[in-house]
Amino acid sequence: MIETGGDRGEVVLRVMPRLADINANGHIFGGWVLSQMDIAGGIVAHRLAQGPVATVAIESMKFITPILLGDIVSVYAREERRGRTSIAIRIDVVATRGIAQQQIELTSGVYTFVALDANHRPRPLPQEGAV
Ligand SMILES: CC(C)(COP(=O)(O)OP(=O)(O)OC[C@H]1O[C@@H](n2cnc3c(N)ncnc32)[C@H](O)[C@@H]1OP(=O)(O)O)[C@@H](O)C(=O)NCCC(=O)NCCS
């Protein structure tokens, strides 16, 4: 069953950063969260494309609030637009923080994935509604 988060789409990943993911400020590295977003977007894009995809672009990234050790990080994804061979996935990252389980917007971005054929070249997407 796909767990949904309303307008944010489905929760694709729920993960806790580790000590090794901390930067000099004591916050979590931006690269760590970019990686989690790429993984989550890739899972959704692979399903929609019904096969291999590659990340071709990351647009409109916004780092809203620092991620802290102990945060439970949820990565939401939803299809934003689709072209002939590419799909743009909006990805929102939210922390559940502390005993009060406060929900905090962390990061948001749009990742574009291209469906690939056996030669790693762009492949037309399946018809919408086929999945
Ligand atoms: C993905 C890849 C095969 C695309 O090849 P390409 O020759 O650029 O392909 P095209 O120019 O035909 O573009 C393919 C699609 O990507 C889209 N695209 C290309 N560059 C883009 C960009 N900067 N932003 C948004 N979309 C882009 C095109 O609009 C097109 O979409 P459409 O068919 O829906 O209209 C090639 O760029 C590649 O292999 N890149 C490396 C991918 C990679 O290693 N990613 C990281 C690890 S997954």
PDBQT file of the ligand as one rigid body, heavy atoms in Angstrom, charges set to zero:
ROOT
HETATM    1  C1  LIG A 201      19.820  11.274 -19.462  1.00  0.00    +0.000 C 
HETATM    2  C2  LIG A 201      20.499  11.281 -20.832  1.00  0.00    +0.000 C 
HETATM    3  C3  LIG A 201      20.475   9.890 -21.446  1.00  0.00    +0.000 C 
HETATM    4  C4  LIG A 201      19.670  12.223 -21.732  1.00  0.00    +0.000 C 
HETATM    5  O1  LIG A 201      20.312  12.310 -22.954  1.00  0.00    +0.000 OA
HETATM    6  P1  LIG A 201      20.112  13.589 -23.878  1.00  0.00    +0.000 P 
HETATM    7  O2  LIG A 201      20.851  13.380 -25.139  1.00  0.00    +0.000 OA
HETATM    8  O3  LIG A 201      20.359  14.817 -23.070  1.00  0.00    +0.000 OA
HETATM    9  O4  LIG A 201      18.562  13.475 -24.196  1.00  0.00    +0.000 OA
HETATM   10  P2  LIG A 201      17.559  14.533 -24.784  1.00  0.00    +0.000 P 
HETATM   11  O5  LIG A 201      18.197  15.844 -25.145  1.00  0.00    +0.000 OA
HETATM   12  O6  LIG A 201      16.802  13.789 -25.846  1.00  0.00    +0.000 OA
HETATM   13  O7  LIG A 201      16.582  14.833 -23.557  1.00  0.00    +0.000 OA
HETATM   14  C5  LIG A 201      15.814  13.774 -23.004  1.00  0.00    +0.000 C 
HETATM   15  C6  LIG A 201      14.769  14.385 -22.112  1.00  0.00    +0.000 C 
HETATM   16  O8  LIG A 201      15.414  15.003 -21.001  1.00  0.00    +0.000 OA
HETATM   17  C7  LIG A 201      14.987  16.343 -20.893  1.00  0.00    +0.000 C 
HETATM   18  N1  LIG A 201      16.088  17.140 -20.384  1.00  0.00    +0.000 N 
HETATM   19  C8  LIG A 201      17.351  17.157 -20.859  1.00  0.00    +0.000 A 
HETATM   20  N2  LIG A 201      18.085  18.038 -20.154  1.00  0.00    +0.000 NA
HETATM   21  C9  LIG A 201      17.253  18.565 -19.222  1.00  0.00    +0.000 A 
HETATM   22  C10 LIG A 201      17.414  19.521 -18.188  1.00  0.00    +0.000 A 
HETATM   23  N3  LIG A 201      18.581  20.136 -17.961  1.00  0.00    +0.000 N 
HETATM   24  N4  LIG A 201      16.346  19.818 -17.418  1.00  0.00    +0.000 NA
HETATM   25  C11 LIG A 201      15.150  19.222 -17.613  1.00  0.00    +0.000 A 
HETATM   26  N5  LIG A 201      14.929  18.286 -18.575  1.00  0.00    +0.000 NA
HETATM   27  C12 LIG A 201      15.979  17.985 -19.377  1.00  0.00    +0.000 A 
HETATM   28  C13 LIG A 201      14.597  16.742 -22.307  1.00  0.00    +0.000 C 
HETATM   29  O9  LIG A 201      13.707  17.859 -22.286  1.00  0.00    +0.000 OA
HETATM   30  C14 LIG A 201      13.940  15.479 -22.778  1.00  0.00    +0.000 C 
HETATM   31  O10 LIG A 201      12.646  15.364 -22.224  1.00  0.00    +0.000 OA
HETATM   32  P3  LIG A 201      11.318  15.024 -23.130  1.00  0.00    +0.000 P 
HETATM   33  O11 LIG A 201      11.648  13.871 -24.017  1.00  0.00    +0.000 OA
HETATM   34  O12 LIG A 201      10.295  14.642 -22.078  1.00  0.00    +0.000 OA
HETATM   35  O13 LIG A 201      10.974  16.267 -23.864  1.00  0.00    +0.000 OA
HETATM   36  C15 LIG A 201      21.977  11.801 -20.777  1.00  0.00    +0.000 C 
HETATM   37  O14 LIG A 201      21.946  13.207 -20.549  1.00  0.00    +0.000 OA
HETATM   38  C16 LIG A 201      22.727  11.141 -19.654  1.00  0.00    +0.000 C 
HETATM   39  O15 LIG A 201      23.080   9.968 -19.740  1.00  0.00    +0.000 OA
HETATM   40  N6  LIG A 201      23.045  11.907 -18.589  1.00  0.00    +0.000 N 
HETATM   41  C17 LIG A 201      23.709  11.350 -17.403  1.00  0.00    +0.000 C 
HETATM   42  C18 LIG A 201      22.670  10.785 -16.434  1.00  0.00    +0.000 C 
HETATM   43  C19 LIG A 201      23.305  10.411 -15.128  1.00  0.00    +0.000 C 
HETATM   44  O16 LIG A 201      24.377   9.845 -15.095  1.00  0.00    +0.000 OA
HETATM   45  N7  LIG A 201      22.613  10.771 -14.023  1.00  0.00    +0.000 N 
HETATM   46  C20 LIG A 201      23.130  10.585 -12.702  1.00  0.00    +0.000 C 
HETATM   47  C21 LIG A 201      22.987   9.182 -12.190  1.00  0.00    +0.000 C 
HETATM   48  S1  LIG A 201      21.359   8.496 -12.377  1.00  0.00    +0.000 SA
ENDROOT
TORSDOF 0
